[in-house]
Amino acid sequence: MTRDDTDAEVMITLCARLLEDQKIAFIGFGMPQVVAMLAQRLHAPQLVQVFEFGAIGPMPLTPFIRNTMGGSANCYRSLAWTNMNTIFAQAQLGLVDYGVLGATQVDLYGNVNSTMLGEDYARPKRRFPGSGGANEVTSYCWKTIIVMMHEGRRFVPRVDFITSPGYLDGTPGARERAGLPADTGPWRVVTSKALFGFDDATKKLTLTGVLEGLTPEAVLEGMEMKPLIAERVEVLAPPTSEELRILREEIDPARAITGRSAK
Amino acid sequence: MNVLESGVGEFRFTDPDELRAWMRDEKRREFVDKTITEQEAVGRFVKDGDYISFDFSSFTRGPLSLIREIIRQRKRDLWYSAKFTLMESTLLVGAGLCSRIDVGFMGLGETLNRAVEAGAVKVTEWTNGTLTLRHLAGAMGLPFLPTRALLGSDTLKYSGAKVVEDPYTGRPIALVPAVSPDVGLVHVHQADVYGNARCFGPGVSPLETATASKRVIISTDEIIDHEEIRKDPGRTTIPYYLVDAVVFAPFGAYPGGTPGLYEIDYEHYAEYNALEGQGKITEYLEKYVWSVASHEEMLEKRVGLARLNAMKRRATIKEGYR
């Protein structure tokens, strides 16, 4: 059967499958919202989404509309409407199980850059919008999931700027030594071609799954860093017709998020 | 306390005792009618060089009519607290009025990024959460608050935070300095003439922003009787003595929405995105800010009743917002 799914649909689906029902997940702006909506309509109807502006446990109405994250449709039927200091305090306290974030650039140890490219901070070659709430999410959530388009230049040996902390220099206990909450950090990186985890000993990004029809070599080709490859690399099923139907008919008929593919 | 690391970013800070004296001398306890026009409010309370903060966002219950008035009056050399900012900081920078930004998240489009690359705007790195925590510290009259964010990151290096050895656990912890903005701008659903204000739905930090700021301008979609506040005090977000001016501004969040009242104007954002993308922010500002005398005139001449009604029509979800 020929597949007509887009890269965005693949990564959204792979990511949604990771989220468990009746857990608390910090959801970032844009694609992570679509991930959470899909999970809620499949296996995790009582996934408790939390947003940085303090909405807790909404049941977002669809279709998804970009830019209206704080509005009435996206915050529909919440459990509570609080504020930023409250929700980040709860994450700092250890109540938030998952964080789901997009990223501009990630390195071998899962450090995230969304601030700038270049050697000199004062004269950036490219400037980006900055942390937003991503630094808090990667600092506080038990398991952070990064979802990003599989483009080689986004995966670098060392980011130019650590906006949000991964495993820092990769040495054992680096996060804890810096004062970050124990046992936190990036847990999975989901792309449009593959699933990665982090090696327990070295904290290096490790390929654990490839999309059906692709080889590990094909996935790693073009990535500017060299991830480890797990002993057993699982084959990831592409989006099912039901997953695609929900994405296309219910969540994002305008294809604002789901229509994209890698450049 | 043993300081382990200090960020190099510049930051605004007010000594807590100076701030207490300000709160004693400048925040009026009298119940006086504070309703004035946006022109008067901005003219009286916003000065060149001020540090400006706001709540909530340019899409949802943001004080956009007040931002436009600041641009209209060309207040210069502003330092903007971009704790959840998209459109407002872009407009201020596009107008050439903002020279410094505290970065949580900045910009809708590339205007701000290009301005930083060109050195036209200076930035200090923070995060949405730590900028908001700085407002809480300001609102508590404290010099700083501790946080376990920022640690290990380059964001911290270019912020004004410090890492110290926590005297209780012995582990590193970050401290962020309080901020007390010169002016806080908050758009609300309802307020009485004294400034007791209600906003419904989630928000970044309406109360912290109003409490920490030296001057507070509230814009409100509705003015309600004072008795309504006393009948349902659980719904008051901001008490009157924090507020310096109340501006009656129906559709004050335009082109964003105020939940339960009106949804965002998608057509307007499409127009904005197109102009911003072509580097024509000035053209946008000319049309929506400088060529009209007021928010009301902008609504009348540049937006029109049909589009405003369409925004109201889309706001079918009322639960929780009244």
Interface residues (C-beta under 8 A of the other chain):
Chain A: F51 E52 F53 G54 A55 L61 N67 T68 M69 G70 G71 S72 A73 C75 Y76 S78 W81 T82 N83 M84 N85 F88 Q92 T115 Y121 R123 P124 K125 R126 R127 F128 P129 G130 S131 G132 G133 A134 N135 E136 S139 Y140 F161 I162 T163 S164 P165 L168 A174 R175 R177 A178 G179 L180 P181
Chain B: F56 S57 F59 T60 R61 A82 K83 F84 V103 G104 F105 M106 G107 L112 N113 R114 V116 E117 G119 V123 E125 W126 T127 N128 G129 T130 T132 L133 L136 T147 R148 A149 L150 L151 G152 S153 D154 T155 Y158 V163 D166 R171 P172 I173 A174 G201 P202 G203 V204 S205 P206 L207 E208 G257 P259 G260 E263 I264 Y269 A315 I317 G320 Y321
